[in-house]
């Protein structure tokens, strides 16, 4: 084997996704590694012991989903041991001779890192057995009857294997690792530190937000856009990319359609025009466009600040256009990544908790989809889509719906224009609420069904990267509380549709029959770790990256969208923009976090954040009492005066029932997704005299 052939199998720097800039921003020492505390503590002990013995570190198996730091930790271990690292992967090492060539070129103490080690073929894997145990390999010389085996000594080395699940390895290979570590998912606080450190080490970060959030302090470019101008900003970024010749023409030609019409639509959306609409510097828009387009890998991450608008769907599509024009889809470190408002929003949508789709996003209007569902359920579902949450509230208020069954939702705090929500709930002939606590909404119910929380039941969660994970019952529900599945199964039985299997495993098996994306998953497979859909067959490993090579629909389609103003804009009577959202310490309507005294100390009181200029005009000081009024109503709350927000904008967290932000918000909906415009409405701010200070 030539030196060039060996280089194609192994690299001191790793492969494409691990080279250059990305490696430079990773932590270099165990003390810098964020999270995975148990693993880090154990490795510190084992590495110190190996160095004292002047021996190679024992072989290490790292298990866990992609993206949690297995590769980074392998590099750190080699650095801590002060030895070289050679990197390869299971699919690359195709023949026994390939692995033998790698092993015979190691030096004493070297680290050999094999990613996806579970994908080594059996004949290749057998070469590792004596290499790991006795530091030799058995080489067969010659062919036929004259062939003979020769033992070849190799230097003592450390094998670090990485896999998604230890159960994917054969027992003989798994048992030869002296240490096995399972990676856990990171807490939000740990992720925040990881992002900040990466930015400080050179990762290029762009933040677009009306408020200068903490993450913006680490950004190379901060774009403080006016609420409701997202589409204008995204089109301006696209315009700058086209003007400067930064489009990925090869990707566009091979994998997209509709480019010319879209390009013509955005060429007039210059950064200079967007600067007037968005209140953002045109030069910063151009800088952000260059950073995104020129990056080898760049991901877009967004949350409700993009979707909770009358143009929310258009905003997401405009972001999709950006990713398409730069070829930032179907590649590691790229993509468009929605950060959902709570865990398992993805899972709830996957199983069909949407008014127009069946499990697996199969349209109810599709006869074939309905027939497939009927084959499993024994009855064909309706062909007409149902109503969204906001539409149901309106229908209850008008008398078109008389019975409401609300599960795990508190619309009397979370929905827009709470005054009308209260009227709708009161107007309903019969209201049932199923929840873990007596919420503001449950207090109005005719019947309250006490439910179990996530730790009191079995099931699955599916996160924003489509990873399906098992949730295991840890404790028994208290008092008369029952698991949702038990409650619903009893109701179905009373309605003449008894459930043959009330277990989580049974329901998941039913889902696998209904949703093609889940077809290859089973309760047993998930016991060893999560799987990412689509997973179409039992032998499929899951899909870490979507759209590799092709899109589901074939070519990706550019869809032109022009910016249009929000449903309600400031005027002389209501001169400011109100935007609502969350703070770090409270969760949704405080059904759970409001019962935690420690969190109440940190953020237990409703407040409004406004700029010093807006505070001066309102006649309020920091800590003073402020009245906010819109066309729907008024609330009184504490003022937080801060330069971290635009002068024309007021921010109010929606968590607090005593001064509910959604008394103020409007009911205008995105015409496609029917999501309310919670991020923009016109508001007036007035200081209340003699309010004192906090």
URRANOR-V622516 format. One record per pair of residues at least 24 apart in sequence whose C-alpha atoms are under 8 Angstrom apart, sorted by the first residue. I is the first residue (numbers start at 1). GAP is how many residues later the second one is. Records with the same first field share a line. If there is no record, write none. Layout:
# URRANOR-V622516
I: GAP, GAP
This chain:
# URRANOR-V622516
1: 100
6: 92, 95, 96
9: 79, 83, 84, 89, 93
10: 76, 77, 78, 92
11: 75, 76, 77
12: 72, 73, 74, 75
13: 72, 73, 74
14: 72, 73, 74
15: 72, 73
17: 315
22: 181
24: 177, 178
25: 172, 173, 174, 176, 177, 178
26: 46, 172
27: 45, 49
28: 47, 48, 51
29: 47, 48, 50, 51
30: 43, 46, 47, 50
34: 156, 159, 160
35: 151, 152, 155
36: 147, 148, 150
39: 142, 143, 144
47: 30, 33, 34
51: 30
55: 54
56: 52, 53, 54, 100, 101, 102
57: 24, 52, 100, 101
58: 100, 101, 119, 120, 121
59: 73, 99, 100, 101, 117, 118, 119, 120
60: 98, 99, 100, 101, 117, 118, 119, 120, 121
61: 99, 100, 101, 102, 113, 116, 118, 119, 120
62: 98, 99, 100, 101, 118, 119, 120, 121
63: 99, 100, 101, 102, 103, 117, 118, 119, 120
64: 99, 100, 101, 118, 119, 120, 465
65: 98, 99, 100, 118, 464, 465
66: 98, 478
68: 115, 116, 117, 118
70: 92
71: 44, 91
74: 39, 86
78: 32, 33
83: 26, 27, 28
84: 25, 26, 27
85: 25, 26, 27, 28
86: 24, 25, 26, 27
87: 25, 26, 27, 28
88: 24, 25, 26, 27
89: 24, 25, 26, 27, 28
90: 24, 25, 26, 27, 28, 29, 30, 31
91: 25, 28, 29
93: 27, 31
94: 26, 27, 30
95: 28, 29
96: 27, 28, 29, 31
99: 25, 28
100: 27, 37
103: 51
104: 50, 51
106: 48, 49, 51
107: 48, 49, 50
108: 47, 48, 49
109: 46, 47, 48, 49
110: 46, 47, 48
111: 46, 47, 48, 49
112: 45, 46, 47, 48
113: 46, 47, 48, 49
114: 45, 46, 47, 48
115: 46, 47, 48
116: 45, 46, 47, 48
117: 44, 45, 46, 52
118: 45, 50, 51, 52
125: 48
128: 45
129: 43, 44, 47
132: 27, 44
133: 43
164: 365
165: 363, 364
166: 362
167: 361
204: 87
206: 82
209: 96
210: 435, 436, 439
211: 433, 434, 435
212: 432, 433
213: 431
221: 63, 66, 67
222: 62
223: 57, 58, 61, 62
224: 55, 56, 422
225: 53, 54, 55
226: 51, 52, 53, 420, 423
227: 51, 350, 352, 422, 452, 453
228: 81, 337, 338, 451, 452
229: 48, 49, 334, 336
230: 48, 76, 85, 333
231: 80, 83, 84, 87, 330, 331, 332
232: 37, 42, 45, 46, 330, 331
233: 38, 41, 45, 52
234: 81, 84, 85, 88
235: 31, 34, 35, 83, 327
236: 30, 33, 34, 35, 38, 49
237: 34, 48, 49, 51, 52, 85
238: 28, 51, 83, 84, 87
239: 24, 27, 28, 29, 30, 31, 32
240: 30, 31, 45, 46, 49
241: 45, 48, 49, 52
242: 25
243: 24
246: 44, 47, 48, 80
247: 46, 78, 79, 80
248: 77, 78, 79
249: 76
251: 73, 74, 75, 76
252: 72, 73, 75
255: 295, 299, 300, 301
256: 68, 299, 300, 301, 302
257: 298, 299, 300, 301
258: 299, 300, 301
259: 298, 299
261: 299
262: 296, 297, 298
265: 295, 296, 297
266: 294
293: 33
297: 31, 34, 35, 36, 37
298: 30, 35, 36, 37
299: 29, 34, 35, 36, 37, 38
300: 34, 35, 36, 37
301: 35, 36, 37, 38
302: 34, 35, 36, 37
303: 35, 36, 37, 38
304: 36, 37
305: 374
307: 368
308: 362, 367, 368, 369, 370, 371
309: 257, 360, 361, 366, 367, 368, 369, 370, 371
310: 256, 257, 358, 359, 360, 361, 365, 366, 367
311: 253, 255, 359
312: 358, 361, 363
313: 357, 359, 360
314: 247
317: 242
318: 241, 242, 243
320: 238
321: 237, 238
324: 232, 234
329: 217, 218, 219
330: 215, 216, 217, 218, 219, 220
331: 214, 217
332: 213
337: 127, 128
338: 126
339: 125
340: 124
343: 118, 119, 120
344: 117, 118, 119, 120
345: 117, 118
346: 116, 117, 118, 120
347: 113, 114, 115, 116, 119, 121
350: 165
351: 160, 164
354: 34
355: 30, 31, 32, 33
356: 28, 29, 30
357: 28
359: 152, 155, 156
360: 154, 155, 156, 157, 158
361: 154
372: 142
373: 141
376: 134, 137, 138
388: 286
390: 25, 284, 285, 286
391: 283
393: 28, 31, 32
394: 30
395: 29
396: 28, 29, 31, 32
397: 24, 26, 27, 28, 30, 31
398: 26
399: 28, 29
401: 27
402: 25, 26, 27, 28
403: 25, 26, 27, 28
404: 24, 26, 27, 28
405: 26, 27, 28, 29
406: 25, 26, 27, 28
407: 26, 27, 28
408: 25, 26, 27, 28
409: 26
410: 29, 30, 31, 32, 179
411: 30
412: 28, 29
413: 27, 176, 241, 242, 243, 244, 247, 249
414: 174, 175, 240, 241, 248
415: 247
416: 246, 247, 248, 249, 250, 251, 260, 262
417: 215, 245, 246, 247, 248, 249, 250
418: 244, 245, 246
419: 213, 244
436: 45
437: 154
439: 152
449: 32
450: 30, 31, 32
451: 26, 30, 31, 32, 33
452: 25, 26, 29, 30, 31, 32
453: 24, 30
456: 27
457: 26
458: 46
459: 45, 46
465: 67, 79
466: 66, 67
467: 63, 64, 65, 66
468: 58, 62, 63, 64, 65
469: 57, 60, 61, 62
470: 53, 56, 57, 59, 60
566: 114
567: 101, 110, 114
568: 112, 113, 114
569: 111, 112, 113
570: 111, 112, 113
571: 111
573: 111
574: 55, 56, 108, 109, 110
575: 73, 107, 108, 109
576: 72, 73, 74, 106, 107, 108, 109
577: 71, 72, 73, 103, 104, 105, 106
578: 71, 72, 73, 74, 101, 102, 103, 104, 105
579: 70, 71, 72, 73, 99, 100, 101, 102
580: 71, 72, 73, 74, 81, 98, 99, 100
581: 70, 71, 72, 73, 98
582: 71, 72, 73
583: 70
586: 69
587: 68
588: 66, 67
589: 65, 66, 67, 68
590: 65, 66
605: 33, 51
606: 31, 32, 46, 47, 49, 50, 52, 53
607: 30, 31, 32, 33, 45, 46
608: 29, 30, 31, 32, 42, 43, 44, 45
609: 30, 31, 32, 33, 36, 41, 42, 43
610: 29, 30, 31, 32, 33, 35, 36, 37, 39, 40, 41
611: 30, 31, 32, 33, 34, 35, 36, 37, 38, 39
612: 29, 30, 31, 35
613: 34
614: 33, 34
615: 26
618: 67, 68, 69
619: 67, 68
620: 66, 67, 68
621: 72
622: 71, 72
623: 69, 70, 71
624: 63, 64, 67, 68, 69, 70
625: 62, 63, 66, 67, 68
626: 59, 60, 61, 62
627: 58, 59, 60, 61
628: 55, 56, 57, 58
629: 35, 54, 55, 56
630: 34, 35, 51, 52, 53, 54
631: 33
632: 31, 32, 33, 34
633: 30, 31
634: 29, 30
635: 24, 25, 26, 28, 29
